[in-house]
Amino acid sequence: MSEIVGKVRGSRQLAVYSVARAEHLERLALRNENGNSQVLLYGSEYYDWDSAKQKELPAYRKGLAFAVFAIILGDPRSVEINEPANLPALPRAIALVSAIRTSNYLLAWSGSRSRTRIVCYALENVHPRSSALRKWNALTGGKLPPGPFAWLVLRLVRLVLSQIDRIAFGSPESMELYGAIATRRGLPRQHRLILELPNDCNCSADTPEKPQMIFVGQFSERKGLPILLETWEQIRLKAPGQFKYVLIGIGSLEKQATLWAEDRSDVSIYVDPARSVIHRELRRSKVLYLLSQSTDHWQEQIGLPISEGLAHDCFIVATSGTGLASWLRLNHQLVVPEDIAPADLADQVINKMTAEWVGEPLYSLPNMHSREAANEWLHAPHSNSTTNIFDGKVEASFEEKS
């Protein structure tokens, strides 16, 4: 315990999340390899969590009180919090902002500690008022008017947003949303759009005998599993024996996915496998699918499977809800309406599979993952020190948006 306290207090960069997932560990490892002393504190773990990797890194599952005291007693130059429109994490964000501002105020006179910056990376694309209305109706069964609760939530989101020193947006939709949420003061003066794109993954794998299609993610309605299985069935009927199909994930429709795979020799399924298996199957694959289905209270932000598919040179088949839809279209990937008929989608995919792109991807990726570029800028001592993600060089040419 004392060793953990020492590492946290000695860190100049803190990331405090409500929920952490495997990609956070990968980014944390990269940042510390590059000489950045960053510590991750989190409240709970996502289903894809890698416990073995976590033990190798300064990533600790700790309560809110620990995080608050780490900020007050330590000397962090920057603290990254969950974005304000992430309502489940809003109470934690309010507490952290309060602790940082109070600590800055009380210690400023002594000159013994530098001011701690509050930074944030944002991807949310659903208005917090909509999310608050849904939450209230679920809690009360629709028996009490939701207006006052939604009003309070929106003002708390604005309060946290107004206290953020530096914010990076991973999609145009997220930047537009926060622009609409912000009061007349507008967005934080130091803000930047850094479209979330991966760099190439350097993993390798053998090439399968047949072109392989893959799905990675939650086995659920909103991730489009039912329409995916119908589409793959249509492809199997229209192009029998030409492709191999791989399902990787976990979720509420796991039984449906398993039963469908068991009856078909050209289909493989991996339930909650190791990251090495995911990398291997992605590298073997030609096409990655993420057919997300938006609801009244949810829309795909980016889609981690899309990012990982791009990093492994996959052709992407996605629905129009993802925040990368415009980029995917511009880079010759297949973006379709969410209500597309499986038979029509199957025809489009088969046509694409016979096109010239099969040998090489039709897009170029940055040399640095844009999330890491965002980290470089968020935690940099000066806001005019930023990273060009297409050549990996740190430049001092950024002009803050006002």
C-alpha positions in Angstrom: 0.0 0.0 0.0 2.8 2.5 0.9 4.5 1.7 -2.4 1.3 2.6 -4.3 0.9 5.8 -2.3 4.5 6.7 -3.1 4.1 6.1 -6.9 0.8 8.1 -7.0 2.2 11.0 -5.0 5.3 11.1 -7.1 3.5 11.2 -10.4 3.2 14.4 -12.5 0.4 13.0 -14.6 -2.8 11.4 -13.2 -5.6 9.8 -15.1 -8.7 9.2 -12.9 -11.4 7.2 -14.7 -14.7 5.8 -13.5 -14.3 2.7 -15.7 -11.1 1.5 -17.2 -10.6 -0.9 -20.1 -7.8 -2.8 -21.8 -6.9 0.0 -24.2 -6.2 2.3 -21.3 -3.5 -0.1 -20.1 -2.0 -0.2 -23.6 -1.8 3.6 -23.7 -0.5 3.8 -20.2 2.3 1.3 -21.0 3.2 3.4 -24.1 3.3 6.7 -22.2 5.5 5.3 -19.5 7.8 3.7 -22.0 8.2 7.2 -23.6 9.3 8.7 -20.3 6.0 10.1 -19.0 5.4 9.3 -15.4 1.7 8.7 -15.5 -0.5 6.8 -13.0 -4.0 5.5 -13.7 -6.6 5.4 -10.9 -10.0 3.8 -11.7 -13.2 2.7 -10.0 -14.2 -0.4 -12.0 -13.1 -2.5 -14.9 -14.6 -3.1 -18.4 -15.3 -6.6 -19.6 -12.1 -6.6 -21.7 -9.8 -5.9 -18.8 -6.3 -7.5 -18.8 -5.5 -8.3 -15.2 -2.0 -9.7 -16.0 -1.0 -6.5 -17.8 -2.4 -4.3 -15.1 0.0 -5.9 -12.6 2.9 -4.6 -14.7 1.8 -1.0 -14.7 1.0 1.9 -12.3 -2.7 1.3 -12.7 -4.7 0.9 -9.4 -8.3 0.3 -8.7 -9.1 2.8 -6.0 -12.0 4.7 -4.6 -12.8 8.4 -5.0 -11.5 9.3 -1.6 -8.0 7.9 -2.5 -8.0 9.9 -5.7 -8.9 13.1 -4.0 -6.2 12.7 -1.3 -3.7 11.7 -4.1 -4.4 15.1 -5.7 -4.3 17.1 -2.5 -1.2 15.5 -1.0 0.7 14.9 -4.3 2.1 17.2 -6.9 0.4 16.4 -10.2 0.9 18.9 -13.0 -2.2 17.6 -14.8 -5.2 15.4 -13.9 -7.3 13.8 -16.7 -10.9 13.2 -15.7 -13.9 11.6 -17.4 -15.6 13.9 -19.9 -18.5 15.9 -18.4 -21.3 14.4 -20.5 -20.4 10.9 -19.3 -23.3 10.9 -16.7 -22.4 7.8 -14.8 -19.0 9.4 -14.1 -20.3 12.9 -13.4 -20.4 12.7 -9.6 -16.7 11.6 -9.6 -15.8 14.4 -12.0 -17.5 17.0 -9.8 -15.6 15.7 -6.7 -12.3 15.7 -8.6 -12.8 19.2 -10.0 -13.7 20.5 -6.6 -10.6 18.9 -5.0 -8.3 20.3 -7.7 -9.6 23.8 -7.6 -9.6 23.8 -3.8 -6.1 22.5 -3.7 -4.9 25.0 -6.2 -6.5 27.8 -4.2 -5.1 26.8 -0.8 -1.6 26.1 -2.0 -1.1 28.9 -4.4 0.1 31.4 -1.8 3.0 29.2 -0.6 4.6 28.9 -4.0 5.6 25.3 -3.1 3.5 23.6 -5.7 2.6 24.3 -9.3 -1.0 24.7 -10.3 -2.7 21.5 -11.4 -4.4 21.5 -14.7 -7.7 19.7 -15.4 -7.7 18.0 -18.8 -10.2 15.8 -20.6 -10.6 13.7 -23.7 -14.1 13.8 -25.1 -16.0 11.4 -27.4 -19.6 11.7 -26.2 -22.2 12.4 -28.9 -25.5 12.1 -27.0 -26.9 15.2 -25.3 -26.8 14.9 -21.4 -30.4 16.2 -21.2 -31.6 13.2 -23.2 -29.6 10.8 -21.0 -30.9 12.5 -17.9 -34.5 12.2 -19.0 -34.1 8.5 -19.7 -32.4 7.9 -16.4 -35.1 9.7 -14.4 -37.9 7.9 -16.1 -36.2 4.6 -15.4 -35.8 5.5 -11.7 -39.3 6.8 -11.2 -41.2 4.7 -13.7 -42.3 7.8 -15.5 -44.5 8.9 -12.5 -42.6 12.1 -11.7 -41.8 15.0 -14.1 -38.2 14.7 -15.3 -37.7 18.4 -16.1 -36.1 19.6 -12.9 -33.7 16.6 -12.8 -32.6 17.1 -16.4 -32.2 20.9 -15.7 -29.9 20.1 -12.7 -27.8 17.5 -14.6 -27.2 19.9 -17.5 -26.0 22.6 -15.2 -23.7 20.2 -13.4 -22.3 19.1 -16.8 -21.7 22.8 -17.7 -20.1 23.4 -14.3 -17.5 20.7 -14.9 -16.9 21.8 -18.5 -16.3 25.4 -17.3 -13.5 24.1 -15.0 -11.6 22.2 -17.6 -8.4 23.8 -18.7 -7.7 21.8 -21.8 -10.0 19.4 -23.8 -9.4 17.3 -26.9 -12.2 16.0 -29.0 -12.0 12.7 -30.8 -14.8 13.3 -33.3 -16.5 16.3 -34.9 -19.8 15.2 -33.4 -18.4 15.4 -29.9 -17.0 18.8 -30.5 -20.4 20.0 -31.9 -22.2 18.5 -28.9 -20.0 20.3 -26.3 -20.3 23.5 -28.3 -24.1 23.2 -27.9 -23.8 22.4 -24.2 -21.4 25.2 -23.3 -22.7 28.4 -21.8 -22.0 31.8 -23.3 -18.5 31.4 -22.1 -18.0 28.8 -24.8 -15.7 25.9 -24.8 -12.5 25.9 -22.8 -10.0 28.3 -24.5 -7.6 25.4 -25.0 -9.5 22.9 -27.1 -8.6 20.9 -30.2 -10.2 18.4 -32.5 -8.0 15.3 -32.9 -9.9 12.7 -34.9 -9.5 9.3 -33.3 -7.4 7.2 -35.7 -5.0 4.4 -34.9 -1.5 3.8 -36.2 -0.5 0.5 -37.8 -0.2 -2.4 -35.5 3.1 -4.2 -35.9 1.8 -7.7 -35.0 1.9 -10.5 -37.5 0.0 -13.7 -38.3 -0.2 -16.4 -41.0 -2.5 -15.9 -43.9 -5.7 -18.0 -44.0 -6.5 -20.1 -47.1 -9.7 -18.1 -47.7 -10.4 -14.4 -47.1 -11.6 -13.9 -43.6 -14.4 -11.7 -42.2 -14.5 -10.7 -38.6 -16.6 -9.2 -35.9 -15.0 -8.0 -32.6 -17.1 -6.6 -29.8 -20.1 -7.1 -27.7 -22.6 -9.7 -28.7 -25.6 -7.4 -28.5 -28.4 -5.7 -30.4 -26.9 -2.3 -30.4 -23.6 -3.6 -31.8 -25.6 -5.1 -34.6 -25.0 -8.8 -34.0 -28.5 -10.0 -35.4 -28.1 -8.1 -38.7 -24.5 -9.2 -38.9 -25.4 -12.9 -38.7 -28.2 -12.4 -41.3 -25.7 -10.7 -43.6 -23.1 -13.4 -43.2 -25.8 -16.0 -43.9 -26.7 -14.2 -47.1 -23.0 -14.0 -48.1 -22.7 -17.8 -47.4 -25.6 -18.5 -49.7 -24.5 -16.1 -52.5 -20.8 -16.9 -52.4 -20.7 -20.4 -50.9 -17.3 -21.6 -49.7 -15.5 -18.4 -50.6 -14.9 -16.9 -47.1 -14.2 -17.7 -43.5 -16.0 -16.0 -40.7 -14.8 -15.2 -37.2 -16.8 -13.9 -34.2 -15.0 -12.5 -31.2 -16.7 -11.0 -28.1 -18.9 -11.5 -25.1 -22.3 -10.2 -24.2 -26.0 -10.8 -23.8 -26.4 -12.5 -27.2 -23.5 -14.9 -26.7 -25.8 -18.0 -26.8 -27.2 -16.8 -30.2 -23.7 -16.3 -31.6 -22.5 -19.6 -30.3 -25.4 -21.6 -31.7 -25.1 -20.0 -35.1 -21.3 -20.7 -35.2 -21.7 -24.3 -34.0 -23.8 -25.3 -37.1 -21.3 -23.9 -39.6 -17.9 -25.3 -40.3 -16.7 -22.1 -41.9 -17.3 -20.0 -38.8 -15.1 -19.7 -35.7 -16.1 -18.1 -32.4 -13.9 -16.9 -29.5 -15.7 -15.9 -26.3 -13.7 -13.3 -24.3 -10.3 -14.5 -25.6 -6.8 -13.1 -24.8 -5.6 -10.0 -26.6 -3.1 -12.1 -28.5 -5.9 -14.0 -30.1 -7.7 -10.8 -31.1 -4.6 -9.4 -32.7 -3.9 -12.7 -34.5 -7.5 -12.9 -36.0 -7.6 -9.2 -36.9 -4.3 -9.6 -38.8 -5.7 -12.6 -40.6 -8.9 -10.8 -41.6 -9.8 -8.8 -44.8 -13.1 -7.3 -43.6 -14.2 -6.0 -40.2 -17.9 -5.4 -39.4 -19.4 -3.1 -36.9 -23.1 -2.6 -37.7 -24.0 -0.4 -34.7 -27.7 0.3 -34.2 -28.5 3.7 -32.6 -31.2 4.2 -30.0 -32.9 7.2 -28.5 -30.1 7.4 -25.8 -27.1 5.8 -27.5 -25.0 6.3 -30.6 -21.7 4.7 -31.5 -18.9 7.2 -30.6 -16.1 5.8 -32.7 -16.2 2.0 -32.2 -13.0 0.5 -30.8 -13.3 -2.5 -33.2 -13.2 -0.1 -36.1 -10.0 1.5 -34.8 -8.5 -1.9 -34.3 -9.6 -3.1 -37.7 -8.0 -0.1 -39.4 -4.7 -0.8 -37.4 -4.7 -4.3 -38.9 -5.3 -3.2 -42.5 -8.9 -4.4 -42.6 -11.6 -3.1 -44.9 -14.3 -1.6 -42.7 -18.0 -2.2 -43.0 -19.9 0.1 -40.6 -23.2 1.8 -40.2 -23.5 5.6 -40.4 -23.8 6.3 -36.7 -20.0 6.0 -35.9 -18.1 9.3 -35.4 -15.7 8.0 -38.1 -18.4 7.7 -40.8 -17.2 10.8 -42.8 -13.6 9.7 -42.7 -14.5 6.1 -43.7 -16.4 7.3 -46.7 -13.6 9.6 -47.8 -11.2 6.7 -47.5 -13.3 4.3 -49.6 -14.7 2.1 -46.8 -18.3 0.9 -46.8 -20.6 3.0 -44.7 -24.3 1.9 -44.8 -27.6 3.0 -43.3 -28.5 1.3 -40.0 -31.7 -0.1 -41.5 -30.0 -1.7 -44.6 -31.4 -5.1 -45.6 -29.0 -7.9 -45.0 -29.3 -9.2 -48.5 -28.4 -5.7 -49.9 -25.5 -5.4 -47.6 -24.3 -8.9 -48.6 -24.3 -7.9 -52.3 -22.3 -4.7 -51.6 -19.7 -6.7 -49.6 -19.3 -9.4 -52.2 -18.8 -6.7 -54.9 -16.2 -5.0 -52.7 -14.4 -8.3 -52.1 -13.8 -8.7 -55.9 -12.5 -5.1 -56.2 -8.9 -3.9 -56.4 -8.7 -3.1 -52.7 -8.4 -6.8 -51.6 -4.6 -6.7 -51.8 -3.9 -3.4 -50.0 -6.0 -1.1 -47.8 -7.1 2.2 -49.4 -6.3 4.4 -46.5 -3.2 5.9 -44.8 -2.9 6.0 -41.0 -0.8 8.3 -38.8 2.5 7.2 -37.4 1.2 7.8 -33.9 -2.2 6.8 -32.5 -4.2 10.0 -32.3 -5.2 9.2 -28.7 -1.6 9.3 -27.8 -1.2 12.5 -29.7 -4.1 13.9 -27.7 -2.4 12.7 -24.5 0.8 14.5 -25.5 -1.1 17.8 -26.0 -3.3 17.4 -22.9 -0.5 16.8 -20.5 2.1 19.1 -22.2 3.5 21.9 -20.1 2.5 24.4 -22.7 -0.6 24.3 -24.9 1.4 25.4 -28.0 3.4 22.1 -27.8 1.6 19.5 -29.8 2.2 16.5 -31.9 1.9 16.0 -35.6 0.4 12.4 -35.7 1.4 11.8 -39.3 5.2 12.2 -38.7 5.5 11.7 -34.9 7.3 14.9 -34.4 6.5 17.3 -31.6 5.8 20.8 -33.0 5.1 24.2 -31.5 2.8 25.5 -34.2 -0.6 25.0 -32.6 -2.9 28.0 -32.3 -5.6 27.7 -29.7 -9.1 27.8 -31.0 -11.2 30.5 -29.4 
